[in-house]
Amino acid sequence: MRARVRDIMPDHMVTISESDTLSTVEDIMTLGRVRHMPVVHGGKLVGGGSARDLLRASLSNLSGIDAGQRRAFLHGVEIARVMSTPPIVVGPDASVEEAARVMAEHKIGCLPVVLREELLGIITETDVLRCFAGLPPNRDLARTRAVRGVGA
């Protein structure tokens, strides 16, 4: 039987609000050791935020300034300005192979898992690689990453 997305999806995820600032997102990514977070508004998925989005925003606007000025800039910009939208999603019953194909085609490192417009979780390239390598889902790691929890 082929593995399904629901079989490898971590138990918990970190979400951010579209009104969260880049400094908040950076803190969550650093402290929670996460690279991908679904962006929600009123509990509904509206986009995706990643370390790549944060880096892109920083580099395009912050060349030649010191750390304090960088932090001030990040504090004044909402994730909604740099998030990836519209979100590319996958259903919980999709095969892991299908999810891997979508991630490769779109050159993305994570897929929100959605059923009837409800955000259930995310899977990352690491989750997919663990599955293909025959390793069990890393559920304990997912628990330590739940800095803010679903719908924060």
Secondary structure as UniProt FT lines:
FT   HELIX           5..8
FT   STRAND          16..17
FT   TURN            18..19
FT   HELIX           22..32
FT   STRAND          36..41
FT   TURN            42..43
FT   STRAND          44..50
FT   HELIX           51..61
FT   TURN            63..64
FT   HELIX           67..75
FT   HELIX           79..81
FT   TURN            92..93
FT   HELIX           96..106
FT   STRAND          110..115
FT   TURN            116..117
FT   STRAND          118..124
FT   HELIX           125..132
FT   TURN            133..134
FT   HELIX           139..145
FT   TURN            150..151
//
